[in-house]
Amino acid sequence: MNFGKSNWRTYEQGIQKEWLLTNGIGGFASSTIIGANTRRYH
């Protein structure tokens, strides 16, 4: 899946799409496609 600048013309559009990467043993990383950290987990 690819995203270009047309997918986030505004900040609101950019924070609507997120990516999630898991390692299969419970670890994960995630963010929005513009890199805004809108969620916090610890």
C-alpha positions as CSV (number, residue, x, y, z in Angstrom):
1,M,0.0,0.0,0.0
2,N,1.4,3.4,-1.0
3,F,0.4,6.9,0.1
4,G,1.3,10.1,-1.6
5,K,0.9,13.7,-0.7
6,S,-2.6,13.6,-2.2
7,N,-3.6,11.4,0.8
8,W,-3.0,14.2,3.3
9,R,-3.6,17.6,2.0
10,T,-4.7,18.7,5.4
11,Y,-3.6,17.7,8.9
12,E,-7.1,16.2,9.5
13,Q,-6.7,13.9,6.5
14,G,-3.2,12.9,7.5
15,I,-4.2,11.7,10.9
16,Q,-7.1,9.6,9.6
17,K,-4.8,6.9,8.1
18,E,-2.5,4.9,10.3
19,W,0.1,2.1,9.9
20,L,0.7,-0.8,12.3
21,L,3.6,-3.2,12.3
22,T,3.7,-6.3,14.6
23,N,6.5,-8.7,15.4
24,G,4.4,-11.8,16.1
25,I,5.3,-12.0,19.8
26,G,3.4,-9.1,21.2
27,G,5.5,-6.1,20.2
28,F,4.3,-3.5,17.8
29,A,4.9,0.0,16.3
30,S,2.3,2.3,14.9
31,S,1.7,5.9,13.9
32,T,-0.2,8.0,11.4
33,I,1.0,8.2,7.8
34,I,2.3,11.8,8.5
35,G,4.1,10.7,11.7
36,A,1.8,12.4,14.1
37,N,1.7,10.4,17.3
38,T,-2.0,10.6,18.1
39,R,-2.1,7.5,20.3
40,R,-0.1,6.7,23.4
41,Y,0.5,3.2,24.8
42,H,2.9,2.1,27.5
